[in-house]
Amino acid sequence: MNLNERLEYEKKFIEKNPVITIGDERSDLVFEKIDYVFENFDKFIVLHQQEIFRDKKIVNYIRKKVKETKKEVLISSATTSDGFLFAHPITNLYFWQGLFSRSKLNWASKPIHQFDKKYYPKKSKEIKGILSVRKKNEERDILFSNIENFDGIFRYVSFPAYIGDETPEVIKNTSHFPSWKELIIEYSKSYVSFIIESFNGYVYNQLSEKTIIGFLTKTMPVVYGGKHYIRELKEMGFYVWNDEFGFGDGDIYDRSTSEKNKNFINSIQNYNNQSLDDIIKLYNKNLDKIEKNYQLAKIVMESGYWWDSRIIPK
């Protein structure tokens, strides 16, 4: 079947069949849940919601069970990577609908509907670019230590990745970081967004809210992701502006390699060397691509009631 037929088929499959949600934690429980759905259903979706599988063990187990039982299964996660039994990466976007996350940069903040349309008003572009990162890790430490300057909104807050590492001092030192709604406004006013995607292993490329907001706010994203992440985004129908800013062959390298890091830093330097007028001209030449990105990504803004009711409470 062609792409449109596949997308239509997968949406109808989700509408009609149960969904089992799993994660990577406590692998014994994960395999019990997988065995349960194979024993009780002939067609179903295995969902790792808004995350990716960090190794192939669980995916290979599902594939093995399908070959043994001949049952019809879709595997969905927050990835741009395609493969046997995988839902198409565009189909994966449905499972971002209705996402709630922290409204501010502390673990105790009130949850907010991340992709509510009312938080994405049309704003006049006035900021050259944005590079804003919350959570700290070694890869980001290395990248930011090599960025000498950035012509636009630039911040690296180094917020801890785990709730147990959040101390009163951390909260105090990160309190200046904008709320989610304020961050979206900053993106909405920016022409270019430099995005460092989440990293959860080398097996599958992750597509998170970091890249999605670059599309929803109609910026020209320049992305740092896993090997072939840019190629996979383009296969989904998205466009990113890594080539225009001199990322070169960076997409062929794994994350954290000196080659990829060098190319990403080079793209920032090339961006810095361009005037605001240059950026505006580039933006206006690419309005069709920017609008197409938005039209593809806005799936996440729709209500998820149609699949949420299919989740198996186990």
Buried (B, 14 or more C-beta within 10 A) or exposed (E): EEEEEBBEBBBEBBEEBBBBBBBBEEBEEBBEBBEEBBEEBEEBBBBBBBBBBBEEEBBEBBBEBBEEEEBEBBBBBBBBBBEEBBBBBBBBBBBBBBBEEBBBBBBEEEEBBBBBEEBBEEBEBEBBBBBBBBBBBEBBEEBBEEBEEBBBBBBBBBBBEEEEEBEEEBBEEBEEBBBBBEBBBBBBBBBBBBBBBBBBBEBBBBBBBBBBBBBBBBBBBBBBBBBBBBEBBBBBBBBBBBBBBBBBEBBBBEBBEEEBBBBBBBBBBBBBEBEBEEBEEBBEEBEEBBEBBBEBBBBBBBEBEEBEEBBBEE
